[in-house]
Amino acid sequence: MMCTGRCSRCIGIALFPLSICAIVSNLLLYFPNGQVLDADRITDLVWFFHGILGAGILILLPAFMMLGAGGEGCCANRCGMLLSVLFAALGASGGVYCMIISSLGLINGPLCDIGDEVYTYPFRNNTFMDNYLFNQTTWSICKKPENIILWNVVLFSLLLAIGTLEAVLCFIQVVNGLIGFLCGTCLRKRKTDVAEM
């Protein structure tokens, strides 16, 4: 059975690459199809910093804390495990925030030029059944930036997946940290102590 400290360390290590991917994905949303556009021609939901702040910075903080709580001989570190619970709850809220904004980004679609330099959200008021995600023939309405719909769908989907995974991992750490706080030591350490008596 894995002790709570080792589990905490594994979760912390897993969160690092996820948070970096979220930050990079969010940054790429500022450059549709690799182009530099004026700020008023970038999809508004990108400015909520859901990948940079939510799934990025708010995940890096708990990841560092989990590594500290999961250090060697740290299974009995009740204070560290309690702190990891608080930070994991913060990380879970960041992951959920990323999930919500990413979902809205997917549902509403991108800001794009529908012709004659008219930038609008052509899919924002669509019903669920008429959503552009299920009807790719409607994608041709967006003239510029080139491939903007595919760009947004891929990056918002990636951020949705990352935010979901981060929220799940942080929730697991909340449970793991509470067990570590209440029980203090892992099962293997207790068996060793009993055997020495």
Secondary structure, DSSP 8 states (H G I E B T S, - for coil): ---HHHHHHHHHHHHHHHHHHHHHHHHHHTSGGG----GGGS-GGGGG-IIIIIIIIHHHHHHHHHHHHTSTT-TT-HHHHHHHHHHHHHHHHHHHHHHHHHHHHHHH---EE-STT-EE-TTTT--STT-GGG-GGGGGG--BSTTHHHHHHHHHHHHHHHHHHHHHHHHHHHHHHHHHHHH-S-HHHHHHHHHH-
